[in-house]
Amino acid sequence: MQWLNVLSQQASLEKALQELASHAEFTEADVGFLFVSSAFASEYPRILPLLHQCFRIRVLVGCSGSGVIGSGLEIEEEPAISLTLARLPDVQVHPFYLDPAAMPDLDASPAAWEAYLGISNQLRPHFILLSDHFRTGINELVQGLDFAYPHSSKVGGLMSGGSQARDHALFLQDRFYRQGTVGVALAGNIRVDSVVAQGCRPVGSPLQVSQISGNVITALEDRPPLALLKDMVQDLSPQEQRLIRHSNGIFIGIVTDPFKADPKPGDFLVRMILGLDPETGAIAVAERIRPGQRIQFHVRDAQTSAADLKTVLERYQAGLKTSPQGALLFSCLARGISLYQAPNIDSTLMASILGDIPLGGFFGNGEIGPVGNSTHVHGFTSVFALFHPAHA
């Protein structure tokens, strides 16, 4: 198994692709992951024909992004192309395009989902998913994949870089699409691990949901949620109180394991608070929650986000016997410089903990990765896919 990543910041498409080819250690590969800055939006139809003149890639998949990641750099809002190539002996690579209009219902059988993707669950495939965020039904898609492929990893991201579908592109083989989902399923001698950093930390104590209406929590511990939040704030540090006063500084973390008595960071599915009702004390959350589930308030800032990423990467590294051979990073466009006020933070942290692994990726409108035993679509998150041979 061999992986490499090359990145070009040339503003000319032709020069950028030539630079990628000149810096690549090999130009023939079993699979390639292509991430293109939205600065090349007018060039999307030309990219694949020109790329295939420089490289021989059996399966190519990719998308556009407001920023791209590669060669230890995170290039935001500027021209850049990142290409990750892999030679994968004894690995089956299955490319697919998924039309959201043909997606099975969530109550469909696993066989219907296998027919939709054209891939048998018996292969135990690992999925890399790249999707649009306009009409794709991505939440239903990952739920269906979890149901039909319960032992498979699913990671990826939602393309970004513009406010309309025509500003974006999904790439697959020699075609590009404006909507839907493209991806690859990898089966055979390969393992795909995932590391999900949601960038938050819990404050206060876990609280049980007493009453819920859709995605609106109307009672926590039999009290109005807003009243409990105000009580909790009084016991927080001045820095944490300042974070909570900002609309994007306070989140809800849903405990994913109901049997875990003392949940820690990483045991929560973190979701945005959509609104507060000062009259009833209710809180609207960007997730459906069931009565009896436990939640905990979370805060987020640059320091917390970096610390969370460091924690989950170190936890992952501690369990490794061999280093990953390659990696992809799907990061929220709300991270990067807009969060840290400095470039390359997530990429640099990964390299400092896991070593100099070929890494490509992009900044997207959402990230796909597991929390607990289920796959979710996240925001404000960095999701790493890390590739190993399954057998020595």
C-alpha positions in Angstrom: 0.0 0.0 0.0 1.4 3.4 -1.0 -0.1 6.8 -0.5 0.9 10.3 -1.5 -0.5 13.8 -1.5 0.4 16.7 -3.8 -0.9 20.2 -3.7 -0.6 23.2 -6.0 -1.5 26.8 -5.4 -1.0 27.9 -9.1 -3.8 30.2 -10.2 -3.7 28.7 -13.8 -5.5 25.3 -14.0 -3.0 24.0 -16.6 0.0 25.0 -14.5 -1.6 23.6 -11.3 -2.1 20.2 -12.8 1.4 20.2 -14.3 2.8 21.0 -10.9 0.9 18.2 -9.3 2.3 15.7 -11.8 5.8 17.0 -11.5 5.8 16.6 -7.7 4.0 13.2 -7.5 6.2 10.2 -6.8 3.9 8.2 -9.0 1.2 9.1 -11.5 -0.5 5.7 -11.8 -2.8 4.8 -9.0 -5.8 2.6 -8.0 -7.7 5.4 -6.5 -7.4 9.2 -6.3 -9.1 11.8 -4.2 -9.3 15.2 -5.8 -10.3 18.4 -4.0 -10.5 21.7 -5.9 -10.8 25.2 -4.6 -14.0 27.0 -5.6 -11.7 29.6 -7.2 -11.7 27.3 -10.2 -15.5 27.2 -10.4 -15.5 28.4 -14.0 -13.0 25.6 -14.9 -14.9 22.6 -13.4 -15.8 21.1 -16.8 -12.1 21.2 -17.9 -10.5 19.7 -14.8 -11.0 16.0 -15.4 -10.0 15.9 -19.1 -6.8 17.8 -18.2 -6.1 15.7 -15.1 -6.4 12.5 -17.0 -3.7 13.7 -19.4 -1.3 13.9 -16.5 -2.3 10.9 -14.4 -3.6 7.4 -14.9 -6.0 6.8 -12.0 -8.3 3.8 -12.1 -10.9 5.3 -9.8 -11.1 9.1 -9.3 -13.5 10.8 -6.9 -13.5 14.3 -5.5 -15.4 17.6 -5.0 -15.1 21.4 -4.8 -14.4 23.2 -1.5 -14.1 26.7 -0.2 -10.6 25.5 0.9 -8.5 22.5 0.3 -6.0 20.6 2.4 -2.7 19.0 1.5 1.1 18.9 2.0 0.7 20.1 5.5 -1.2 23.2 4.4 -4.9 24.4 4.7 -5.5 26.8 1.8 -8.7 28.8 2.3 -10.5 31.1 -0.2 -7.5 31.0 -2.6 -6.8 28.9 -5.8 -5.5 25.4 -4.8 -5.9 21.8 -5.9 -5.1 18.8 -3.6 -4.7 15.3 -5.0 -4.2 12.2 -2.9 -3.2 9.0 -4.7 -3.1 5.4 -3.4 -1.8 2.2 -4.8 -3.9 -0.5 -3.1 -2.9 -4.1 -3.9 -5.5 -6.7 -2.9 -8.1 -3.9 -2.4 -11.4 -3.7 -4.4 -12.4 -0.1 -5.3 -16.0 0.4 -6.2 -17.0 3.9 -7.4 -20.6 5.1 -7.2 -22.9 8.0 -7.9 -26.1 8.1 -5.9 -29.1 9.9 -7.2 -31.1 11.2 -4.2 -34.4 10.7 -6.2 -33.7 7.0 -6.3 -32.8 6.5 -2.6 -34.7 3.7 -0.8 -37.0 4.6 2.0 -35.6 4.3 5.5 -37.9 1.3 6.1 -36.5 -0.5 3.0 -34.7 -3.8 3.4 -30.8 -4.0 3.5 -31.1 -5.7 0.1 -32.7 -2.5 -1.4 -29.8 -0.5 -0.1 -27.2 -3.0 -1.5 -29.0 -2.7 -4.9 -28.9 1.1 -4.7 -25.2 1.1 -4.2 -24.4 -2.0 -6.2 -22.2 -3.3 -3.3 -22.7 -6.4 -1.2 -22.5 -6.1 2.6 -20.6 -9.4 2.5 -17.6 -7.5 1.2 -17.5 -5.5 4.5 -16.8 -2.3 2.5 -15.6 1.0 3.9 -17.3 4.1 2.4 -15.8 7.5 1.5 -18.8 9.8 0.7 -18.8 13.3 -0.9 -22.1 15.0 -1.2 -23.9 18.2 -2.0 -25.9 19.9 0.7 -28.8 21.2 -1.2 -31.1 18.2 -2.1 -29.2 15.1 -1.2 -31.0 13.8 1.9 -27.6 13.1 3.4 -28.9 12.3 6.9 -31.3 9.7 5.5 -28.4 8.3 3.4 -26.0 7.7 6.3 -28.9 6.2 8.3 -29.6 3.8 5.5 -25.9 2.9 5.1 -25.7 2.2 8.9 -28.7 -0.1 8.6 -27.5 -2.0 5.5 -23.7 -2.0 6.3 -23.5 -2.1 10.1 -19.9 -3.2 10.2 -18.6 -0.6 7.7 -17.1 2.7 8.3 -18.6 5.8 6.6 -16.7 9.1 6.5 -16.7 12.1 4.2 -17.9 15.6 3.7 -20.4 18.0 2.0 -19.0 20.1 -0.8 -18.7 23.9 -0.3 -17.6 27.1 -2.0 -20.7 28.9 -3.1 -24.3 29.7 -2.3 -25.9 27.9 -5.3 -25.6 24.4 -6.8 -23.9 25.7 -9.9 -21.0 27.0 -7.8 -20.2 23.4 -6.7 -19.0 20.2 -8.3 -18.7 16.5 -7.5 -16.1 14.6 -9.6 -16.3 10.9 -10.4 -14.1 9.2 -13.0 -14.5 11.5 -16.1 -17.7 13.2 -15.1 -18.8 16.0 -12.8 -22.1 16.5 -11.1 -23.9 19.4 -9.4 -25.9 17.3 -6.9 -26.2 13.9 -5.4 -23.4 11.9 -3.7 -20.2 10.4 -5.2 -17.9 8.0 -3.4 -15.9 4.9 -3.2 -16.3 1.6 -1.3 -13.0 0.0 -0.4 -13.0 -3.7 0.4 -10.3 -6.3 0.9 -6.9 -5.7 2.5 -7.7 -2.3 3.9 -8.9 -0.9 7.2 -10.4 2.7 7.5 -10.3 4.2 10.9 -12.0 7.4 11.8 -11.2 10.2 14.3 -14.0 12.7 14.9 -13.2 16.0 16.7 -16.4 18.0 17.5 -14.4 20.9 19.0 -16.4 21.2 22.2 -16.2 20.4 25.8 -18.9 19.7 28.4 -19.8 22.2 31.2 -22.1 21.6 34.1 -23.5 18.2 34.7 -25.5 15.7 32.6 -29.3 16.3 32.7 -32.2 14.1 31.8 -34.7 15.1 29.2 -38.1 15.1 30.8 -40.3 16.4 28.0 -39.7 16.9 24.3 -41.8 18.1 21.3 -40.0 17.2 18.1 -36.6 18.9 18.4 -37.7 21.3 21.2 -36.8 20.4 24.8 -39.5 21.7 27.0 -38.3 20.2 30.3 -35.0 19.0 31.8 -35.1 17.3 35.2 -38.7 18.4 35.2 -37.7 22.1 35.0 -37.6 24.6 32.1 -34.3 24.1 30.3 -33.5 27.8 30.2 -33.9 28.1 33.9 -31.4 25.2 34.4 -29.0 26.8 32.0 -29.1 30.2 33.8 -28.5 28.4 37.2 -25.5 26.5 35.6 -24.0 29.6 34.2 -23.6 31.1 37.7 -21.2 28.3 38.6 -19.0 28.7 35.5 -15.8 30.6 35.1 -15.9 34.1 33.6 -14.3 32.8 30.4 -17.0 30.1 30.0 -19.7 32.6 30.8 -18.4 34.9 28.0 -18.6 31.9 25.6 -22.2 31.1 26.5 -23.2 34.8 25.9 -22.2 34.4 22.2 -24.9 32.7 20.1 -22.4 30.2 18.6 -20.6 29.4 21.9 -23.2 27.1 23.6 -24.2 23.7 22.3 -26.0 20.6 23.4 -24.2 17.3 23.8 -26.4 14.1 23.7 -25.0 11.2 25.6 -24.7 8.3 23.0 -24.4 5.5 25.5 -27.4 5.3 27.9 -25.5 3.0 30.2 -22.5 5.2 30.7 -22.8 6.7 34.2 -20.1 9.3 33.9 -19.8 10.4 30.2 -16.6 12.1 29.1 -15.6 14.1 26.1 -16.1 11.9 23.1 -19.2 10.3 24.6 -21.5 13.0 23.2 -23.1 13.8 19.9 -22.8 17.6 19.8 -25.6 19.7 18.2 -26.3 23.4 17.8 -28.9 25.2 19.8 -31.3 26.7 17.3 -33.3 28.9 19.6 -34.3 29.8 23.2 -37.9 30.7 24.2 -37.7 33.2 27.1 -41.4 32.8 27.9 -41.5 29.0 28.2 -37.9 28.3 28.9 -37.8 25.8 26.0 -34.7 25.1 23.9 -34.7 24.0 20.2 -31.9 21.7 19.2 -30.7 20.6 15.7 -31.5 17.0 16.5 -34.5 14.9 17.5 -34.1 13.8 21.1 -36.2 11.2 23.0 -37.5 11.6 26.6 -35.2 10.0 29.0 -32.0 10.7 27.1 -29.3 12.6 28.9 -27.8 15.8 27.6 -25.0 18.2 28.7 -24.3 21.7 27.7 -21.1 22.3 25.8 -18.9 25.3 24.9 -16.6 25.9 22.0 -13.7 28.3 21.2 -10.3 28.0 19.5 -8.5 26.7 22.6 -11.2 24.1 23.3 -11.3 23.0 19.7 -7.6 22.4 19.5 -7.6 20.7 22.9 -10.4 18.4 21.8 -8.6 17.4 18.6 -5.4 16.7 20.5 -7.3 14.5 23.0 -9.0 12.4 20.4 -5.8 12.0 18.2 -3.7 11.0 21.2 -6.4 8.5 22.3 -6.4 7.0 18.8 -2.6 7.0 18.6 -2.3 5.2 22.0 -4.2 2.2 20.5 -2.2 1.9 17.3 0.2 -0.9 16.6 1.3 0.5 13.2 1.0 4.0 11.7 -1.6 4.8 9.1 -0.3 4.8 5.5 -2.5 7.7 4.3 -5.3 10.1 5.6 -8.1 12.3 4.5 -9.4 15.3 6.5 -12.9 16.6 6.2 -13.1 19.9 8.1 -15.9 22.4 8.7 -15.4 25.7 6.9 -16.2 27.3 10.3 -12.8 25.9 11.6 -9.5 26.9 10.0 -8.5 30.6 10.2 -11.9 31.8 11.1 -11.8 29.9 14.3 -8.1 29.7 15.2 -6.9 33.0 13.7 -4.0 31.1 12.3 -3.6 28.6 9.4 -2.9 24.8 9.3 -3.8 24.1 13.0 -5.6 20.8 12.5 -3.2 19.4 9.9 -0.2 20.4 12.1 -1.7 18.8 15.2 -2.3 15.6 13.3 1.3 15.5 12.1 2.7 16.2 15.5 0.8 13.2 17.0 0.5 10.6 14.2 3.6 11.5 12.2 4.2 12.7 8.6 1.3 10.8 6.9 0.2 11.9 3.4 -2.9 13.9 4.0 -5.5 15.5 1.7 -8.9 17.0 2.2 -11.1 20.0 2.1 -13.3 22.4 4.1 -17.0 21.6 3.7 -20.5 22.5 4.6 -20.8 19.4 6.8 -18.7 16.4 7.9 -19.7 12.7 8.0 -18.4 10.4 10.7 -19.3 8.1 13.6 -20.1 9.1 17.1 -21.0 6.1 19.3 -22.4 3.3 17.2 -24.0 5.5 14.5 -22.8 7.7 11.7 -23.9 11.3 11.7 -23.6 14.5 9.7 -21.8 17.1 11.8 -21.0 20.8 11.8 -17.9 22.6 13.3 -16.1 19.3 13.2 -13.0 17.7 11.8 -13.3 14.1 10.7 -10.1 12.1 9.8 -10.2 9.0 7.7 -7.0 6.9 8.3 -6.0 4.1 6.1 -4.1 0.9 7.0 -3.6 -2.5 5.5 -6.1 -4.9 7.1 -3.4 -7.6 7.2 0.4 -7.4 7.4 
